[in-house]
Amino acid sequence: MSISQLIATLKARKLLFLLTLVACFVPAVLLSFLLPQRFTASAAIFIDVKSPDPVVGMVLPGLAAPSYMATQMEVFRSERVARKVISALKLNDVGQLHTQWQQETAGAGDYASWLSDLLQRNLDVTASRDANVFNIQYTAADPKFAAVVANAFMQAYIDVTAELRTEPAKQFSALFDAQAKQARDRLATAQAALSDYEKQNGMIVSDERLDLENNRLNELSTQLVTMQALATESANRKANAGANSPETLANPVISGLKMDLARQESLLKELSARFGSSHPQVVEGQAHAAELRAKLDAEVARVTSSFGINNTVNQAREAQVKSALDAQRQKVLALKSQRDHAAVLQQDVNNAQRAYDLIQARFTQTSIESQASQTNVSPLKYASPPPKPSSPKVLLNIA
């Protein structure tokens, strides 16, 4: 159909066309003016996912996940946020809303849940493309009420994000606090056990003291070896002691007596050959020789007996040193045993200290996190009462 044909058709049916136009135009104009006005207030928030957490000191890995913004959108639209808005605006005390609830539900169900759904019907939250920004719009018949509710939703969401972060930290803080008390008790018990052991043994085990006692043990071992050698030598001397032993022959008194005896016997032989055995000089010489021989035997007996005394003394000294060595060895073993047991107790103290320090550090961190009131959400725009209604759109409806 050409334009000329269309115009000719309209001219032919101009009455029908005008009636149809009026039938559509008049209801649209009437509805535009009769429908109640609605006002939409807008607010905006920014979610920071790149700045490091002030408590942890690093960017939390979950913030960079693709699902993070979608999750935050669901949190914003959650009933928990809506309930906070109800509490902040004290909507539970509005009698008109109670009446509306009774009319719609006949009192069935939870009033707070119904009121949350009612508020969320007029809430529109959208995320900006390629930006971490939420645009919040709330529509109501009263522009002031629309702005108040939009701002309340924005603040409620900020509060809920802070709570979602601090609630786990509070739970962990309570857990670590209880564990820290138990770790502190275990540390005190380990320290008390170590102190009691040191008091009972009258000791503070140290490597210096043990080194000193080990040196004393080594000295006694050396002395014992020396005394055993002396005792063996003196025992050999005692066993080989006699008139012809080297020690006896080396004695100057015995040597002198032997020389005197040899001269006297030589003189006696000469006198016996000259005068005979009955001569007074021969008898006197024999008596003198017997006297020298008796002195020699006595001196030999004395020297021989000194070997036995010396051997007895060496044996006694050897036994004394051996006894001291055994006592010192037992002392060193006791010290080592005490040191080993004390080392075990000290290790228990160290382990308990490390465990307590780790738990205390985690408790301190979670305690700080549980008290953190800042979030990564910041208001960009607060809602203000809109000057013009958002609906109905009269010009658009007329057009």
Secondary structure by P-SEA (a helix, b strand, c coil): ccaaaaaaaaaaaaaaaaaaaaaaaaaaaaaaaacbbbbbbbbbbbbbccccccccccccccccccaaaaaaaaaaacaaaaaaaaaaacccccaaaaaaaaaaccccccaaaaaaaaaaccbbbbbcccccbbbbbbbcccaaaaaaaaaaaaaaaaaaaaaaaaaaaaaaaaaaaaaaaaaaaaaaaaaaaaaaaaaaacccccaaaaaaaaaaaaaaaaaaaaaaaaaaaaaaaaaacccccccccccaaaaaaaaaaaaaaaaaaaaaaccccccaaaaaaaaaaaaaaaaaaaaaaaaaaaaaaaaaaaaaaaaaaaaaaaaaaaaaaaaaaaaaaaaaaaaaaaaaaaaaaaaaaaaaaaaaaaacccccccccbbbcccccccccccccccc
